[in-house]
Amino acid sequence: MLYIVMLAWQEKNEVIVTKKFEENGHQIYLGDALEVLKTEIPSESADLIFVDPPYNIGKRFVDFHDKWPSDEEYAKWAYQWIDECIRVLNPRGTLYVMTSTQAMPYLDLYIRKRLTILSRIAWRYDSSGVQAKKYYGSMYEPLLHCVKNAAEYTFNADAIKIKAKTGAQRKLIDYRKAIPTQYNTEKIPGNVWYFPRVRYRMDEYENHPSQKPEALLERIIKASSNEGDVVLDPFAGTFTSAAVAKRLRRMSVAIESQEEYVKIGLRRVLGRHEYKSEKLLPPIKSYVRRNENGKRIKNTTGELFHASSQA
Ligand SMILES: C[S@@+](CC[C@H](N)C(=O)[O-])C[C@H]1O[C@@H](n2cnc3c(N)ncnc32)[C@H](O)[C@@H]1O
């Protein structure tokens, strides 16, 4: 089933139209996050919210320039969608928030008065391109892991366990225990996560300046939601969260202001092949890996870039 709802709001004297696309429990809004949250999303309706907003670092997202006049202006804007996310979050729900390292202190101080911050996570990645020469270059992005009710929330520890290296790999015995036993072979990840950034050669690559890896979202969605739960993403970009939610049998609500990126969501999440008479195709890449018989080899993230994190 597919239907489209048209809404409108005033901004800077222009009428901007919000469109809604929906199919099999997955909703996509083309519109402003704050406006859609306020007017369209019922209170306590999301089980998991993943927010990866513009970071105020000057990136270009088609028609949107990610730069506020000051840190304070950026924080004032962010506080509005944080309040809305708290309203739409289920009482047992979880909120993950990302932003730049420099903006995170503003968000952290605001959120900690309203929710319980369970973990401050660093998503660490590999370096490529130009590195800082006169200071320590940024090699991670921070995430807050927050809940409304610290006594009752979803955390599926078994679903996200990783290999425990040190003691277990060497089959060491832990003699500190009453009955000495071998070290555990698995553990729950700590708060420093390693996942490679999305690269051009990966199958999941889309044409967007800050696409997040599916592996990162997979950990978050598996840990903090169950099958059938609603995963909300107010700044969807390439719709990574919704695509992973769909693969993991969750429902999704995703908002994005740029039509160019909404087309990615229509293809990636709703499986549509066409939009306004335009064919919706994955990015055409000049580079294709082939085996010795000339057959195309799939670039699975794990194969080339070790995406299944052990950290
Ligand atoms: C950091 S990116 C999100 C990337 C996404 N997590 C992914 O994996 O592709 C932020 C996105 O927010 C969108 N955006 C900026 N302002 C917005 C607004 N007011 N409402 C909705 N989306 C907005 C941008 O177009 C951009 O795609």
The ligand as an SDF file (V2000), in Angstrom:
LIG
                    3D

 27 29  0  0  0  0  0  0  0  0999 V2000
   24.5790   13.9150    8.9620 C   0  0  0  0  0  0  0  0  0  0  0  0
   23.4280   13.7200    7.6860 S   0  0  0  0  0  0  0  0  0  0  0  0
   22.6180   12.1950    8.0910 C   0  0  0  0  0  0  0  0  0  0  0  0
   23.3270   11.0030    7.4850 C   0  0  0  0  0  0  0  0  0  0  0  0
   22.5820    9.6960    7.7270 C   0  0  0  0  0  0  0  0  0  0  0  0
   22.6680    9.2620    9.1000 N   0  0  0  0  0  0  0  0  0  0  0  0
   23.1040    8.6060    6.8050 C   0  0  0  0  0  0  0  0  0  0  0  0
   23.5230    7.5320    7.2900 O   0  0  0  0  0  0  0  0  0  0  0  0
   23.1220    8.8140    5.6060 O   0  0  0  0  0  0  0  0  0  0  0  0
   22.2130   14.9260    8.0850 C   0  0  0  0  0  0  0  0  0  0  0  0
   21.0760   15.0170    7.0920 C   0  0  0  0  0  0  0  0  0  0  0  0
   20.1170   15.9590    7.5940 O   0  0  0  0  0  0  0  0  0  0  0  0
   19.4920   16.6030    6.4920 C   0  0  0  0  0  0  0  0  0  0  0  0
   18.8700   17.8220    7.0180 N   0  0  0  0  0  0  0  0  0  0  0  0
   19.4460   19.0300    7.2510 C   0  0  0  0  0  0  0  0  0  0  0  0
   18.5610   19.8780    7.8010 N   0  0  0  0  0  0  0  0  0  0  0  0
   17.4020   19.1920    7.9300 C   0  0  0  0  0  0  0  0  0  0  0  0
   16.1320   19.5130    8.4640 C   0  0  0  0  0  0  0  0  0  0  0  0
   15.8780   20.7180    8.9860 N   0  0  0  0  0  0  0  0  0  0  0  0
   15.1710   18.5720    8.4660 N   0  0  0  0  0  0  0  0  0  0  0  0
   15.4260   17.3250    7.9440 C   0  0  0  0  0  0  0  0  0  0  0  0
   16.6040   16.9710    7.4270 N   0  0  0  0  0  0  0  0  0  0  0  0
   17.5930   17.8730    7.4270 C   0  0  0  0  0  0  0  0  0  0  0  0
   20.6250   16.8180    5.5080 C   0  0  0  0  0  0  0  0  0  0  0  0
   20.1470   16.9860    4.2030 O   0  0  0  0  0  0  0  0  0  0  0  0
   21.4500   15.5350    5.6970 C   0  0  0  0  0  0  0  0  0  0  0  0
   21.1080   14.5700    4.7260 O   0  0  0  0  0  0  0  0  0  0  0  0
  1  2  1  0
  2  3  1  0
  2 10  1  0
  3  4  1  0
  4  5  1  0
  5  6  1  0
  5  7  1  0
  7  8  2  0
  7  9  1  0
 10 11  1  0
 11 12  1  0
 11 26  1  0
 12 13  1  0
 13 14  1  0
 13 24  1  0
 14 15  1  0
 14 23  1  0
 15 16  2  0
 16 17  1  0
 17 18  1  0
 17 23  2  0
 18 19  1  0
 18 20  2  0
 20 21  1  0
 21 22  2  0
 22 23  1  0
 24 25  1  0
 24 26  1  0
 26 27  1  0
M  CHG  2   2   1   9  -1
M  END
$$$$
